[in-house]
Structure formats: C-alpha cells, structure tokens
C-alpha cells in the first residue's frame, strides 16, 4: 500500500479548479427551487496508524518494527432527481510526513475518486458513465477496496436494466495522454474490458452470474495487441433461517495470459454462517514451481481482496499473482454489544500447487483480532492486531525469515460528517 502513495501524491490536477467547481455546484443546487431534487454533501476524515513487522511479506532477520500513518480525506457531493443521479468524490491520500509543512501544493493535489452521471431513460433502464466504483456481490472479482486509503475506481460506462432481475453490461477502454497512437502503457492493468452481470433475488436466495472479458496490452511484432482472458462464474447466497446462511463462489478463467500461455484457473469458495460464527473454505488454483505449459494461477482481478485471505495481505493484495495459489480454511467470529464490536478470524493456509521439490504445502496460520467503538453516529475508532505463524515454505515464495515474529497492528479513526442533507 505504501508503495502506491508516492504515485497518488504525485498526481497534479489543479486544486483551485476543483474547489471552484465544487463551490459552484453547491451554489447552483442551493439556489435551484426543485422539490423533487435531492442534494447531499458529506466528508470523510480517516487517519490510520500502522505498526508493521511482517505485513504482506516475511520480516527479515533482525528487522525492526516500523510505524507510519496514512490518511484519506474525501468530500462527497451527490445530486439526484427524476432524470439523473450524479456523484463527485474528491480525495487526498497522504503519508504523514511526506509533505512539507510550508507546502505550495505543487506536487501534492486532490484527485478525483468518482465523477459519474447516471441517466434514467426509464425507471428500469439506466446508463451510468464516468469514473466510478464497481462493486458486485461479495467483491471477489469487482470491489472498491475500501480498506486501502486510495480505494479503487474505474473509467467505465455501465448500461443497467432493473426489473424483477438485474442485468448490467459494462465497457471500458483506456488510453494514454497521446491519443494518436492507440497505445496504452498503463497505469492500469487492462486496456479493454467488457462484462455482463446478472442477478436474480428470491425470498431467501440471491444468484449472480458474471462473464468478464479482460484485455491486457502486450507488444508483439512491434505492435500492441490485447491478450484476452475470460472469467466466468457466479455467486450464490441462501438463508436457511434467520441464523444460518450459506455463501458460495465458483469462477473459471480461460483465454490467453500475457506470456502467451493458455489460462486454465479455478476459484471456489463455500462458507456457512451460524449466528456469530462463519466457517469457510476457499480454493484458488496455482502454478506448480515447474509448470511450463499452462497458466493455472487464478487472478481475482479487481476485487476487494483484503477481506478474504487474512488482513495481513500475504495473498492477492498486489502480490501472489501467478504463484502457487492458495487453500484457505477459516473460522470467523463476530460479536456486537451496543457500540462495541469484536472480531476474531483464524486462517489456515496451504499452497494449491507444488511450491518446490520436496517442499511442504503448509504456508502458515494467521490470527486476526479487531475491535471497534462507535463513539457517536459519525465517529468510529477501530483497532486491529494480526499475527502470522509462517511455515518454512512461506520463505520460498516470499523471502524473509519465517522464524521471525510476524505481526501487524493498526489504529484507525473514521469521521464522516454530513455537511448538507
């Protein structure tokens, strides 16, 4: 996460233009006499201090505990009436100490996290276009990565049909600032993306199906071409009773990897929730250490991966892509007493493919503890402590020293004031 902060802070739009635009928007809305229109303006202030020795990767021998604070600050403006829904989210993400006290705002600036308009052709047919968060189901394939201070949003258009079912068609095409050469060199993973998402709800069951075509640019014979992968599958959730819930995912990936190899990868999740407990298992296929023919490592692409395989982010949070995959057996507990919440998660990790010749598949066991206090309706304080008990095979794929004490903790304050409702 901290590696991304310099890139975010080096983004250089004109601050004053954003501020003037926002002020003008507020004035227009306040002066408009439209009883059916709704305008809201809210903020978010979220500083988080983290203590790290073994976060994301194994600590090396003798490594000291590091301490740093990041902060997300957002201003959210939304407007809707019978014709349109719109949203503008401006954000600043920074590492405390990364900016001079006497700053002139030359290198650090506010960025646009969301800026979209949704046109209502009818009550059932809508078109949402612009920079937007894309969130579906349990966020395994598409999520907003809310834990990360910067979050995730896409430049995309989504056509929505909302009847007794939901049917969404999304399309995105990315270019660089030089739009004459039709080349895309980043910063994001795809140049072209299309998806279809279907959802149907019954009294106790919800079923979603997803087909995603993901085009990643590569250079072949001095020309840029897209290597397309397809992710096909879905999510199901069923309430057997008010206390017992089943959730499941099944996704298969095919197509071409950027290396030219054929993709054949699988993701399976099954979990059963009972009152305060959740017992689950997730499988993400991987490549054997000596695999040469096919690409078998499942990629969860644009999901909120922090919520799945342990809060220490050893797997699929900017890492572990194209590796040995994962088996994750987990037990989660949550409890709420008025304004106090408590969570305890236990994960048992093994590799889904061969790590090395004669290497054990066991990677480690992670314990995640967290507690939250809702101080008032707009203020929340959260504390978390995690520890990884790593196996020897973790060193093969991560480096570092598995014998070191791998631990990470954080203290986060979140304040979300509603300026205008």
C-alpha positions in Angstrom: 0.0 0.0 0.0 2.7 2.5 0.9 4.4 1.9 -2.5 1.3 3.4 -4.1 1.3 6.6 -2.0 4.0 8.4 -3.9 2.2 7.8 -7.2 -1.1 9.1 -5.7 0.6 12.1 -4.2 2.4 13.0 -7.5 -1.0 13.4 -9.3 -1.2 17.0 -10.2 -4.6 18.3 -11.2 -5.4 22.0 -10.4 -6.7 22.2 -6.8 -8.3 25.6 -7.3 -10.3 24.4 -10.3 -11.7 21.5 -8.2 -12.6 23.8 -5.4 -14.3 26.4 -7.6 -16.2 23.7 -9.4 -17.5 22.3 -6.1 -18.5 25.7 -4.8 -20.3 26.5 -8.0 -22.1 23.1 -7.8 -23.3 23.8 -4.2 -24.5 27.3 -5.0 -26.5 26.1 -8.1 -28.1 23.4 -6.1 -29.0 25.7 -3.1 -30.5 28.3 -5.5 -32.5 25.8 -7.5 -36.1 25.5 -6.5 -36.8 21.9 -7.2 -38.8 20.0 -4.6 -38.0 16.6 -6.3 -34.3 17.2 -6.4 -32.0 15.9 -3.6 -28.5 17.2 -2.9 -26.1 15.9 -0.2 -22.6 16.9 0.7 -20.5 14.9 3.2 -16.9 14.3 4.2 -14.6 11.7 5.4 -11.5 12.0 7.5 -9.7 8.7 8.1 -6.2 8.7 9.6 -4.7 5.2 10.3 -1.5 4.4 12.1 0.1 1.0 11.4 2.7 -0.9 13.2 4.5 -3.4 10.8 6.9 -6.2 11.2 5.9 -8.8 8.6 3.0 -7.2 6.8 2.5 -8.6 3.3 5.8 -10.5 3.4 8.0 -12.2 6.0 10.2 -9.9 8.1 14.0 -10.4 7.6 16.2 -11.4 10.5 16.7 -8.5 12.9 14.1 -6.3 11.2 12.7 -3.6 13.4 9.1 -2.7 13.9 8.1 0.2 11.6 5.4 2.8 12.4 3.7 5.1 9.9 0.4 7.0 9.5 -1.6 7.4 6.3 -4.7 9.5 5.9 -7.7 9.5 3.5 -9.7 12.7 3.2 -12.8 12.8 1.0 -15.5 15.2 0.1 -18.6 13.6 -1.4 -21.2 15.6 -3.4 -24.3 13.8 -4.8 -27.4 15.1 -6.7 -30.4 13.2 -8.0 -33.8 13.9 -9.4 -36.3 12.1 -11.7 -33.9 12.5 -14.6 -30.3 11.8 -13.3 -28.2 10.6 -10.5 -24.7 12.2 -10.2 -21.8 11.9 -7.8 -18.5 13.7 -7.3 -15.9 12.4 -4.8 -12.6 14.3 -4.4 -10.0 12.7 -2.2 -6.5 13.4 -0.8 -4.4 10.4 0.2 -1.1 11.1 2.0 1.6 9.6 4.2 2.1 11.8 7.3 5.5 13.5 7.0 5.5 13.1 3.2 4.6 16.7 2.6 6.4 19.8 3.8 4.6 22.0 6.4 5.1 25.1 4.2 3.6 23.3 1.1 2.8 25.3 -2.1 0.6 22.5 -3.5 2.9 22.0 -6.4 3.4 18.3 -6.1 0.5 17.2 -3.8 -3.0 17.7 -5.0 -6.6 16.4 -4.7 -7.6 13.7 -7.1 -10.9 12.5 -8.5 -12.0 9.2 -7.0 -15.5 9.3 -8.5 -17.1 11.6 -11.1 -20.1 10.0 -12.8 -23.6 10.6 -14.0 -26.4 8.1 -14.3 -29.1 8.9 -16.9 -32.6 7.5 -16.2 -34.1 6.7 -19.6 -37.0 4.9 -17.8 -37.4 3.6 -14.3 -35.9 0.3 -15.5 -33.3 1.4 -18.0 -30.2 3.4 -16.9 -26.8 4.4 -18.2 -24.0 5.2 -15.7 -20.9 6.7 -17.2 -17.7 8.2 -15.8 -15.2 7.4 -13.1 -17.0 5.1 -10.6 -16.6 2.4 -8.1 -17.6 -1.0 -9.5 -18.9 -3.3 -6.7 -20.7 -6.7 -7.3 -21.7 -9.5 -4.9 -19.1 -10.3 -2.2 -16.5 -8.2 -4.1 -14.3 -11.1 -5.0 -14.0 -10.0 -8.7 -15.2 -6.4 -8.6 -14.8 -4.3 -5.4 -14.0 -0.8 -4.3 -11.1 -1.9 -2.0 -12.4 0.3 0.8 -9.7 -0.7 3.2 -7.0 0.9 1.0 -6.8 4.6 1.6 -6.9 5.3 -2.1 -9.7 2.9 -3.0 -10.4 1.6 -6.5 -12.5 3.2 -9.2 -12.8 2.6 -13.0 -13.3 4.8 -16.0 -16.3 3.0 -17.4 -19.9 3.0 -18.8 -22.5 0.6 -17.5 -25.9 0.1 -19.0 -28.4 -1.2 -16.4 -31.7 -3.0 -16.8 -33.5 -3.3 -13.4 -36.7 -5.3 -13.4 -37.6 -8.3 -11.4 -34.0 -9.1 -12.1 -30.8 -7.0 -12.7 -28.8 -7.1 -15.9 -25.7 -4.9 -16.3 -23.4 -4.5 -19.3 -20.1 -2.7 -18.6 -17.5 -1.5 -21.1 -14.2 0.3 -20.6 -11.4 1.4 -23.0 -8.2 3.0 -21.7 -5.8 5.3 -23.5 -2.7 7.4 -22.6 -2.5 11.1 -23.0 -1.1 10.6 -26.5 -4.4 9.6 -28.2 -3.0 9.5 -31.7 -1.1 6.2 -31.5 -3.8 3.9 -29.9 -1.2 2.6 -27.4 -1.8 2.1 -23.8 1.1 1.7 -21.4 -0.7 1.8 -18.1 -1.1 2.8 -15.3 -3.9 0.2 -15.0 -3.9 -3.5 -15.8 -6.3 -3.5 -18.8 -6.8 -1.6 -22.0 -10.2 -3.0 -22.8 -12.8 -4.6 -20.6 -16.3 -5.8 -21.0 -18.6 -7.6 -18.6 -22.2 -8.8 -18.2 -23.6 -9.3 -14.7 -27.0 -10.9 -14.0 -28.7 -11.1 -10.6 -32.0 -12.6 -9.5 -33.4 -12.5 -6.0 -35.9 -14.7 -4.4 -37.3 -14.7 -0.9 -34.3 -16.4 0.7 -31.8 -16.8 -2.2 -29.8 -14.5 -4.4 -28.0 -15.8 -7.5 -25.5 -13.8 -9.6 -23.7 -14.7 -12.8 -20.7 -12.9 -14.3 -18.9 -13.0 -17.6 -15.9 -10.8 -17.8 -13.6 -10.2 -20.8 -10.3 -8.6 -19.7 -7.9 -7.3 -22.4 -4.3 -6.7 -21.3 -2.0 -5.0 -23.8 1.3 -6.6 -24.9 3.8 -5.8 -27.7 4.1 -8.4 -30.4 6.0 -7.9 -33.7 6.3 -4.2 -32.8 2.6 -3.8 -32.5 0.4 -3.6 -29.4 -2.3 -6.2 -29.1 -4.6 -7.3 -26.3 -4.3 -10.7 -24.6 -7.9 -11.5 -23.5 -8.8 -13.6 -20.5 -12.4 -14.7 -19.7 -13.7 -15.0 -16.1 -17.0 -16.9 -16.0 -18.9 -17.9 -12.9 -21.1 -16.6 -10.2 -22.1 -16.1 -6.5 -24.9 -17.6 -4.5 -26.3 -16.7 -1.1 -29.0 -18.6 0.7 -30.7 -18.1 4.1 -31.7 -21.4 5.5 -33.1 -19.5 8.5 -32.5 -16.2 10.3 -29.4 -17.7 11.9 -28.0 -19.9 9.2 -26.6 -18.5 5.9 -24.7 -20.2 3.0 -22.4 -18.2 0.6 -20.6 -19.7 -2.4 -18.5 -18.6 -5.3 -17.4 -20.5 -8.4 -15.3 -18.9 -11.1 -13.3 -20.3 -14.0 -10.7 -18.4 -16.0 -9.7 -19.1 -19.6 -8.1 -17.3 -22.5 -4.6 -16.1 -23.0 -2.1 -14.8 -20.5 0.3 -12.0 -21.4 3.1 -14.7 -21.6 1.2 -16.4 -24.4 0.2 -19.4 -22.3 -3.3 -20.7 -22.2 -5.1 -19.9 -19.0 -6.9 -22.6 -17.0 -7.7 -21.5 -13.5 -10.4 -22.0 -10.9 -11.7 -20.3 -7.8 -14.1 -22.0 -5.3 -15.5 -20.6 -2.1 -18.0 -22.1 0.3 -18.9 -20.8 3.7 -21.6 -21.4 6.3 -22.6 -18.7 8.7 -24.3 -19.6 12.0 -25.2 -16.8 14.4 -21.8 -15.2 15.3 -19.6 -17.8 13.6 -18.6 -18.3 9.9 -16.8 -21.5 8.8 -15.4 -21.5 5.3 -13.0 -22.8 2.7 -11.6 -21.1 -0.4 -9.5 -22.6 -3.2 -7.6 -20.5 -5.8 -5.6 -22.7 -8.2 -1.9 -22.0 -8.8 1.1 -22.9 -10.9 3.4 -25.7 -9.9 7.0 -24.5 -9.5 8.0 -26.4 -12.7 4.8 -25.7 -14.7 5.7 -24.6 -18.3 2.7 -25.4 -20.5 -0.3 -23.6 -19.0 -1.1 -20.7 -16.7 -3.1 -22.2 -13.8 -2.9 -19.4 -11.3 -6.3 -17.8 -10.6 -6.3 -14.0 -10.6 -9.2 -12.3 -8.6 -8.6 -9.2 -10.7 -10.4 -6.1 -9.4 -11.8 -7.5 -6.1 -11.5 -6.3 -2.5 -9.0 -9.0 -1.7 -8.1 -7.6 1.7 -11.4 -9.0 3.1 -10.8 -12.6 2.1 -7.4 -14.3 2.9 -6.3 -12.6 6.1 -5.8 -9.0 7.0 -2.0 -9.2 6.7 -2.4 -9.2 2.9 0.0 -12.0 2.2 -2.1 -13.1 -0.8 -3.6 -11.3 -3.8 -3.2 -7.8 -2.5 -0.8 -6.5 -5.1 1.1 -9.8 -4.7 0.9 -13.6 -5.1 -0.4 -13.3 -8.7 1.0 -16.0 -10.9 2.2 -18.0 -7.9 1.2 -21.3 -6.3 -2.4 -20.5 -5.5 -4.0 -21.0 -2.1 -6.1 -23.2 0.1 -7.6 -21.1 2.9 -9.6 -22.8 5.7 -11.0 -20.2 8.0 -13.2 -19.7 11.1 -14.5 -16.2 11.9 -16.3 -14.9 15.0 -18.0 -11.5 15.4 -19.9 -10.0 18.3 -21.6 -6.7 18.9 -22.5 -5.2 22.3 -24.2 -1.8 21.7 -21.4 0.5 20.4 -18.6 -2.0 20.8 -17.8 -4.6 18.1 -15.3 -7.5 18.3 -14.0 -9.8 15.5 -11.6 -12.8 15.6 -10.5 -14.6 12.4 -8.3 -17.7 12.1 -6.9 -18.8 8.7 -5.0 -22.0 7.9 -3.1 -21.5 4.6 -1.6 -24.2 2.3 -0.4 -23.9 -1.3 -2.7 -25.2 -4.0 0.2 -26.2 -6.2 3.8 -27.5 -5.7 6.0 -24.9 -4.1 9.2 -26.7 -4.8 10.5 -30.3 -5.0 10.1 -31.9 -1.6 8.7 -28.7 -0.1 5.7 -28.9 2.3 2.5 -27.3 1.1 1.8 -25.6 4.5 2.3 -21.8 4.3 1.1 -20.5 7.7 -1.6 -19.8 10.1 -2.9 -16.2 10.7 -4.8 -14.8 13.6 -6.7 -11.5 13.1 -8.2 -9.7 16.0 -10.1 -6.4 15.8 -12.3 -4.2 17.9 -14.4 -1.1 17.1 -16.1 1.6 19.1 -18.8 3.7 17.5 -18.2 6.9 19.6 -21.1 8.7 18.0 -23.1 8.3 14.8 -20.3 9.9 12.7 -17.2 8.8 14.5 -15.7 5.4 14.8 -12.4 4.1 16.3 -11.0 0.8 15.2 -8.1 -1.2 16.5 -6.6 -4.4 15.0 -3.8 -6.9 15.7 -2.7 -9.7 13.4 0.0 -12.3 13.7 1.3 -14.8 11.1 2.7 -18.1 12.2 4.6 -18.9 9.0 5.8 -22.2 7.7 9.2 -22.8 6.1 7.6 -22.9 2.6 6.5 -19.3 3.0 10.1 -18.3 2.7 10.4 -19.9 -0.7 7.6 -17.8 -2.2 8.1 -14.6 0.0 11.7 -14.5 1.1 12.5 -13.3 4.6 12.7 -15.4 7.7 9.8 -17.5 8.9 11.2 -17.8 12.4 10.9 -14.0 13.0 7.9 -12.7 14.8 5.5 -11.6 12.0 3.0 -9.1 13.4 1.0 -6.1 12.3 -1.5 -3.8 14.0 -3.3 -0.6 13.4 -5.4 2.1 15.0 -7.9 4.0 12.7 -10.1 6.9 13.3 -13.0 7.5 10.9 -15.1 10.7 10.9 -17.9 11.0 8.3 -19.8 14.3 8.8 -22.9 15.0 6.7 -22.4 18.7 5.8 -25.6 19.0 3.8 -28.5 16.6 3.5 
